[in-house]
Amino acid sequence: MAMANLGDIDAQTISGAISTGTHGTGARLGGLSTQVRALELVLADGSVVTCSPDERPDLFSAARVGLGALGVISTVTLQCVPAFALQAREFPQPLDAILERFDPLCDSEDHVEFHWFPHSDRVQVKHNIRLPADASIAPLSRARQFYEYEVMENSAFGLVCKLGRAVPSVVPTLNRVCASLWSERSYSDHSFRVFTTPRRVRFVETEYAVPRESLHDVLREFRAAIPRLRHPVIVPVEVRVAAADDIPLSTAYGRDSAYIAIHQYVGMPYREYFDCFERIAGAVGGRPHWGKMHTLDASVLATRYPRFDDFRALRATVDPNGVFRNAYLDTVLGPV
Ligand SMILES: Cc1cc2nc3c(=O)[nH]c(=O)nc-3n(C[C@H](O)[C@H](O)[C@H](O)COP(=O)(O)OP(=O)(O)OC[C@H]3O[C@@H](n4cnc5c(N)ncnc54)[C@H](O)[C@@H]3O)c2cc1C
């Protein structure tokens, strides 16, 4: 068996991943929470309840992305799928070119994403097609995996980041050099090996889900803003997609979504960059990832989620005394 979709890493706990709305990429697939079929929760009064589409459906619906506010998840029932393999193709493209063919690509491929060094015009596109588990696979050789993932994407890129942090004026040049080193590669492997990659370079990150149809406008405006930043950005932007779902606090609630994740190397200035991005994504009703950095509070989030008040009302019912309150929940949900 396999999970139908995964994010970039598989190091999270299942409950942490679903509670924060963790997602991968795929226009016909939802985030990890859409794979949940039942939950067992320990509620604030100590009772243990099971919820599913048939049993306490309101609680089930909300607790799939519950931010830890509704109870402690003690059991998760996941809908898995028969094991499958992925045929991956990665190749560099100009940003404008990929934006032009992004929608058809998302329609024809099962999983599409791209990375973009923000001081360059080039992106690295990755798309995967699902294959049956018994399809013959052709993984990258161990030596190539070591070179591509450990050397290029972690050790060498980590050194590039350190250099950029020490000498910020060279960052735009480093961006362009790194982007020029992107090359084509094609391989197939078990699904979980293709979805995830080792990530050892430390960074700060924010990510917003925007309506799919706004992606081009958001990226164009964001691209125009990058040269005006006082501090350059060394880590690429990541763009992914997901299908609409019906989970009240899911970032993809009610709309097909594009996810734009922006990062900065740890220790480098990021506030102006993140503020600029949050303003542009916010103008199209963007919703921040619950497990990543953002500056929104309950008053703004209420305008971004049509069922925000339903979630708050449910929370008040199952945790009337605020047993699960904390500073983050006070900010994003307001008082119980
Ligand atoms: C390197 C890296 C790559 C990432 N890639 C992706 C990606 O590709 N896609 C994506 O969407 N996100 C991604 N993330 C974000 C990540 O998936 C989330 O931050 C996730 O919440 C981390 O899970 P955790 O188990 O480590 O977190 P925790 O900190 O353990 O949990 C996060 C929150 O979930 C809730 N929670 C945890 N356990 C329970 C429980 N038992 N009951 C109730 N509530 C609970 C709590 O509110 C907790 O604060 C990435 C993060 C990193 C660091």
The ligand as an SDF file (V2000), in Angstrom:
LIG
                    3D

 53 58  0  0  0  0  0  0  0  0999 V2000
   11.9220   20.4660    5.6880 C   0  0  0  0  0  0  0  0  0  0  0  0
   10.4210   20.6240    5.7110 C   0  0  0  0  0  0  0  0  0  0  0  0
    9.6860   20.2860    4.5780 C   0  0  0  0  0  0  0  0  0  0  0  0
    8.2940   20.4310    4.5940 C   0  0  0  0  0  0  0  0  0  0  0  0
    7.6010   20.1140    3.4540 N   0  0  0  0  0  0  0  0  0  0  0  0
    6.2590   20.3120    3.4320 C   0  0  0  0  0  0  0  0  0  0  0  0
    5.5010   20.0200    2.2580 C   0  0  0  0  0  0  0  0  0  0  0  0
    6.0280   19.5270    1.2600 O   0  0  0  0  0  0  0  0  0  0  0  0
    4.1790   20.3020    2.2630 N   0  0  0  0  0  0  0  0  0  0  0  0
    3.5630   20.8530    3.3470 C   0  0  0  0  0  0  0  0  0  0  0  0
    2.3680   21.1240    3.2790 O   0  0  0  0  0  0  0  0  0  0  0  0
    4.2480   21.0920    4.4910 N   0  0  0  0  0  0  0  0  0  0  0  0
    5.5680   20.8310    4.5590 C   0  0  0  0  0  0  0  0  0  0  0  0
    6.2530   21.0900    5.7180 N   0  0  0  0  0  0  0  0  0  0  0  0
    5.5180   21.5070    6.9060 C   0  0  0  0  0  0  0  0  0  0  0  0
    5.2150   20.3030    7.8200 C   0  0  0  0  0  0  0  0  0  0  0  0
    4.5210   19.2950    7.1210 O   0  0  0  0  0  0  0  0  0  0  0  0
    4.3380   20.7910    8.9960 C   0  0  0  0  0  0  0  0  0  0  0  0
    5.0360   21.7610    9.7320 O   0  0  0  0  0  0  0  0  0  0  0  0
    3.9270   19.6440    9.9100 C   0  0  0  0  0  0  0  0  0  0  0  0
    2.9800   20.1080   10.8150 O   0  0  0  0  0  0  0  0  0  0  0  0
    5.0700   19.0850   10.6830 C   0  0  0  0  0  0  0  0  0  0  0  0
    4.6150   17.9310   11.3850 O   0  0  0  0  0  0  0  0  0  0  0  0
    5.2810   17.5340   12.7770 P   0  0  0  0  0  0  0  0  0  0  0  0
    4.6720   16.2220   13.1620 O   0  0  0  0  0  0  0  0  0  0  0  0
    6.7350   17.6480   12.7010 O   0  0  0  0  0  0  0  0  0  0  0  0
    4.8000   18.7570   13.6320 O   0  0  0  0  0  0  0  0  0  0  0  0
    4.3160   19.0450   15.1290 P   0  0  0  0  0  0  0  0  0  0  0  0
    5.0230   20.2650   15.4850 O   0  0  0  0  0  0  0  0  0  0  0  0
    4.5330   17.7810   15.9600 O   0  0  0  0  0  0  0  0  0  0  0  0
    2.7920   19.2450   14.9310 O   0  0  0  0  0  0  0  0  0  0  0  0
    2.2960   20.3920   14.2970 C   0  0  0  0  0  0  0  0  0  0  0  0
    0.9750   20.7540   14.9490 C   0  0  0  0  0  0  0  0  0  0  0  0
    0.0240   19.7100   14.7050 O   0  0  0  0  0  0  0  0  0  0  0  0
   -0.8170   19.5420   15.8300 C   0  0  0  0  0  0  0  0  0  0  0  0
   -0.6640   18.1790   16.3210 N   0  0  0  0  0  0  0  0  0  0  0  0
    0.4380   17.3840   16.3080 C   0  0  0  0  0  0  0  0  0  0  0  0
    0.1700   16.1910   16.8400 N   0  0  0  0  0  0  0  0  0  0  0  0
   -1.1290   16.2090   17.2180 C   0  0  0  0  0  0  0  0  0  0  0  0
   -2.0200   15.2650   17.8220 C   0  0  0  0  0  0  0  0  0  0  0  0
   -1.6450   14.0290   18.1570 N   0  0  0  0  0  0  0  0  0  0  0  0
   -3.2900   15.6440   18.0620 N   0  0  0  0  0  0  0  0  0  0  0  0
   -3.7210   16.8950   17.7040 C   0  0  0  0  0  0  0  0  0  0  0  0
   -2.9400   17.8180   17.1350 N   0  0  0  0  0  0  0  0  0  0  0  0
   -1.6670   17.4770   16.8800 C   0  0  0  0  0  0  0  0  0  0  0  0
   -0.3870   20.5640   16.8690 C   0  0  0  0  0  0  0  0  0  0  0  0
   -1.1910   21.7140   16.6940 O   0  0  0  0  0  0  0  0  0  0  0  0
    1.0410   20.8700   16.4730 C   0  0  0  0  0  0  0  0  0  0  0  0
    1.4320   22.1730   16.8460 O   0  0  0  0  0  0  0  0  0  0  0  0
    7.6340   20.9200    5.7530 C   0  0  0  0  0  0  0  0  0  0  0  0
    8.3850   21.2390    6.8940 C   0  0  0  0  0  0  0  0  0  0  0  0
    9.7660   21.0760    6.8710 C   0  0  0  0  0  0  0  0  0  0  0  0
   10.5430   21.4200    8.1190 C   0  0  0  0  0  0  0  0  0  0  0  0
  1  2  1  0
  2  3  1  0
  2 52  2  0
  3  4  2  0
  4  5  1  0
  4 50  1  0
  5  6  2  0
  6  7  1  0
  6 13  1  0
  7  8  2  0
  7  9  1  0
  9 10  1  0
 10 11  2  0
 10 12  1  0
 12 13  2  0
 13 14  1  0
 14 15  1  0
 14 50  1  0
 15 16  1  0
 16 17  1  0
 16 18  1  0
 18 19  1  0
 18 20  1  0
 20 21  1  0
 20 22  1  0
 22 23  1  0
 23 24  1  0
 24 25  2  0
 24 26  1  0
 24 27  1  0
 27 28  1  0
 28 29  2  0
 28 30  1  0
 28 31  1  0
 31 32  1  0
 32 33  1  0
 33 34  1  0
 33 48  1  0
 34 35  1  0
 35 36  1  0
 35 46  1  0
 36 37  1  0
 36 45  1  0
 37 38  2  0
 38 39  1  0
 39 40  1  0
 39 45  2  0
 40 41  1  0
 40 42  2  0
 42 43  1  0
 43 44  2  0
 44 45  1  0
 46 47  1  0
 46 48  1  0
 48 49  1  0
 50 51  2  0
 51 52  1  0
 52 53  1  0
M  END
$$$$
